[in-house]
Amino acid sequence: MSEKRLRVLVAGCGNMGSSHAAAYHQMEAFEICGLVSRGGSNAALNGQLGTDYPLYADFNEALAAVQPDAVCIATYQDTHEAYAISALEAGAHVFIEKPLADSVAGAVRVVEAAKKQGKKLVVGYILRHHPSWKKFIELASGLGRPLVMRMNLNQQSSGHAWQVHKKFLSHMSPIVDCGVHYIDVMCQMVRSKPVQVTAIGARLSEAVPEDNYNYGQLQIRFEDGSVGWYEAGWGPMISETAFFVKDVIGPKGSVSIVAKRAGGTGASSDIDAHTKTESILLHHADVDASDQFTKADEWIDMQDEPDHQELCNRQQRYFYNAIVNDEDLTDHMNDAVNSLRIAFACDASVKTGQVVKL
């Protein structure tokens, strides 16, 4: 293969980090030059991949030692800003898992650093690389205005998954950490300015920090009259009834993701099920003089959709192409900051009980 190989340092070797490392491992375009983790997950990942990539416990030491072309950041949210800026200032391109930072100001600083250093910054919005979600957004965009967007992803977690969620909750709420994905989707559907948000939340466990909550629901009002809500909850108490809702209504009809596997019992903790669509139902609102429907509902079968690992592979191909083709990522970066700004406004609404105008 004639591709220029890029040496990549992977920081964070948990669920997403290991998936991105697996993508780099099988791609000729990349060469892993180090795995960074504070615990033993990097050694476990070496075992999983059947490799002996260099292991590091300290990110900055690894960055100085290997001097990579690119860095993948899949660590906890509180490290994202510092790691990204350090990598960019060291001359590396950065792929970073969402959220871009643990504050809006931090996200802006990361984007400014990427622009100043002339390096590519790609944020891990996995749904942007899913052909079924692209189709979902396309169909929703054709339903007229205003739109009503209804989405959730609740996760009943126990064991290791709950332990990971508790670590997440020490830094961020579910409606920020997961909400940015679906806020980004809503913004793509309406392409209208969000004007205000409201949100509610509840702390359902003593294991959750007193200043945070593990269940939340947000509502966004857009300038064109569109509205959207998103719900997210984590923990062993979370119900799996109707935990997976992806539904959009407009004057011309509605479009819904209908995922039998993703909606099955026990699926809310299955990371591979979180992006599943399986089929899309398009309903037409057209009626005749007797108010009878004139068009039958359409089922769009999505049997050949990519799994979670293939989606990570596609994200890394996008990252590589952005680097070697010097693609303009201005809109990509701005969208990442915008969705995070909306998510944090919703978080502020939970904590203050007030409507937040944007």
N, C-alpha and C positions, 0 to 999 in steps of 0.2 A: 504493500500500500504506500502511496506517495505522500500521505499526510505527514505534516510536521508533528512529531510527538511532543507533547507537553508534559513536563514533570509536575505532578500535583501532590500537594500535602493535604491529607484528610484529617481534620480536627473534629473529634466526636465520633465514636464508633458504636453508637446505639442503633435503634431501628433505622432511622433515616441515613445516618452516617455509613452504616454497614451496607445499605442498599446502594448508596452512591459509590462506595468503594468497590462493590461488586461490578458496577457499571464500568468504572475506570479499569478494573482488572481485566475485563474481557474486550476492551476497546483498544485497537492499535493506536488510536489517536492520543492516548494518555499513558503515562508511566507513573505509578505511585512511588513517591520517594520517601514517604513516611506516614505513620499512623499515630495520631495524638489522642490520648485519653488520660484522665486523672486516675482511673482505676485500671482494672485488667481487661477491659473490653477490647482494647487494641490487640492484645495477645490472643484473645479468643477469636477475633476476626481473622488474624493470621492463620489460625487453625482451621477456621471455616473455609478460607480461600485456598488453603494448602500452600501458603507462601511464608516467606520470612522477611517481609518488609520491615525497615527500621522502625523501632518503637520509641516514642517519646512521651513523657509525662507533662512536660511544660511546653506550651504553645510557642512562646517567644524564643525559647532555646531551639526548638525544632525549626522555626522559621529562619533563624540565623545559620543553623547548621546545614540545611539542605538547599536554601535559596531557590525555592520552587518558581516555576512559571505561573502556576495557579494554585489557589487554596480553596478547599471545600470546607465550609464551616457548618457543622451540624451539632453544635454543642448546645448547652442550655441558654435560654434567652438573654440572661444577664451578661454573657460574654460576647454576644454578637458584635456590638458596636466596637469594642476595643480590639477584638481579634481582626475584624474586617479592616479597620483603619491601619492597624499594624501591617497587615498583609499588603494592602494597597501601597503604603509608604515604602514597603520593602520591594516594590516593583512587580507584585503578583496580581494577576486577575483573580476575581473572587466570585465563587458560587456560594450563596448563603441561604440556609433554610429560613423560611418565614418563622417569626416576624423579623423584619430587617434589623430592628433594635428593640430595646425595652422602653423606649420613649420616642415621641415624634421628633424631638430635637436631635436625639441620637441618630435616628434614621436620616434626617437631613444632613447631619455631619458625615455620615458614611457616603451618601450620594455626592456630596461636595468633594470628599477625598478622592472618589473614583474619577470625577471630572478633572480635578487638579492633577492627578497622576496620569491621566490618559489611559486608564485601565478599564476593562469590562467588569461590570457588576451585574450578576444575574441572581434574582431572588426565586426561591423554590416554590413558585405557585404551580403545583403539579397539575391542577385541573386545566390550566392553559395548554397543556400538551396532550390532553385526552380528546380523541376525535369525537367521542359521544357527547362530551360536555361542550365542545365547540358547536356541535349540531344542536344541542339543547339551547345554547345561547342564541344561535342563528334563528331557530324557530320562535323563541320567545320574543326576539326583536321584531318579528313580523306580525305580532298579535295586535298592533295598534297601541295607542296611548290613552290613558295611563295604564301601567302594569301593576298588578298585585303579585308580589314575589314571596313565596312561603317556603322556607328552608330550615332544616335542622340536622344536627348530627350529635345525638346523645350517645355516650359510651358507658355502659355498665362494666366497670373494671374491678378486677381483683388480682391478688398475687402480685407478680412483677408489674403488670400494667397499672395497678393502683399505686404501687410504689413510684413509678415514673410520673404518674399524674400528680402525686403529692409533691414531687420535686418541681414540676411545672408550676403548681399552685403557690409555691413559695416565691415565685417571680411574677406570675401573670394569671389572669382569669381566663376561663375557656372562651368567652366571647371575644377576647382579643386574640389569643393564640390560634384558635381554629376559625374564629369569625372573619379574620382577614381574607381567607379563601373565598367565602361566600359573599362578603361585601364586594370583593373584586368582581365576582360573577355578576352581582346585581348592577354594578356600575357599568360593566360591559353590555348588559342587556338594555339599559335605559339610555346610556350616554347622556345623562342629564345631571345637573349639579345637585348634590345633596344639600338640603337646606336646614334640616334639624333632625335630632335623634332623641329618643327616649329609651330607657332600658330598666329592667328589674333584675334582681339577683337574690340568691339565698345561700347561706352557709349551712350545709347539711351534715357536717361532720366536725368533730373536735380536732381532727387531723388537719383541717384547713386553717391557715393563718387567720387570726381574728379580723384582719383588714382586707380579707379576700372572700371569695365565694366560689363554690364549685358547681352552681347552676345559675344560668343567666339567659335572658331573652331580650333582644334588642329590636327596635323599630326605627326605620329610616324613612323620611319623607323627602322626595325629590322635587326639583323646581317644576317639572312637567306634570306634577300631580301623582306620579307613581309612588307606591309605598312598598316596603318590604320588611319582613321580619325574619330573624334567625334565632334559633334556640340551641344551646349547648350545655350539657351537664356531664360531669365525670364522677365516677365513684361506684362503690359496691351497692349503693342504694338506688341507683338510677334505673328507671323503668325502661324495658325494651319494647313497650307498646308504642307504636308510631314514632320510633326514634329516628326513622329515615324518611324525611319528607323533602321532596324537591319538586316544586309545583309553581307554575306561573299562569296567571289569568290576565287576559286583556279583552278589549271590546270585540275582537274577532274570534275569541275562543280561549283555549288553554293548552298548555303542554306540560307533561309530567314525566318524570323518571319513574319507571315501575321496575323495581329490582327485587325479584323474589329471593335471591340469595342474600343480598344486602339487608333485606327486611326480615330474614329468618331469625329464629330464637338463637341467642348466643352470638349473633353476628356483629353486635355493636362494638365488641372488643377486637374484631378481626380487621387489621389495618388494610388488608387487601380488599375487603368488602366496602371500605369507605369511598372508593372511587368507582365502584361498579354501577353500571346503568342497566345492562342487559336488554332493556327495551324502552322506547320512548313512545308515549301516547299523545297524539295530537288530536285535539277536539276542535271542531269548527262550530262557530256560533250562528252561522247563516240559517235563517228560517224563511219559510214562504208566507203567503198571505194568511194562512191558517196557523202561523207560528209553529209549524212543524219543521224539524231539521231537514235541510236540503243536501247535506253532505255527511257521509258516514265518517266515524272516527278512523284515524289512520294509526296503525301500529308500525313503528320503525324498529326492526330487529337489530340488536347490537351484539350478536353472538361473538364476533371476532374482535372484540375490544381488547386492548392491552391490559396485562395484569400490573400490579404495583411495581415489580422490578422493571418491566419494560417501560413503564412511565418514567422511572428514574433514568433508564438508559436514554430515553428521548430528551429528557432535560439536559443530560450531559452532552448529547450531540448538539443541542441548541447552544449550550455554553461554548463548545468548541468552535462551532461555526461563527458565533458572534466574535470570537477572538481572531480567528484566521481570516475572516472576511471583513474585519473592522466595521461591524454593523453598529448602527446608531441605536443605542438602548435608552435614549432620553425618555421616551414614552413609558417604557418598561419600568424604569426607576421611579418616574413621577407617579405612576399608578400604584406602585408598592408603597410609597410614602402616603398617598391619598387614602388608600384602604386602611392603613395603620392609623392615620389621623382620625378617620371615622370611627374605627374600633375603640380608640382611646376616649373619644368623645362619649361613646356608649358606656364605657367603663366609668367615666365621670358621672354620667346620669344615674347609674346604679348607686354610686357611693354618696351622691348628693340628693337623690330623689327629685332632681330638677330636669326639665327639658333643656337640652343643649342646642343652641343655634350655631350653625356652621358658617 
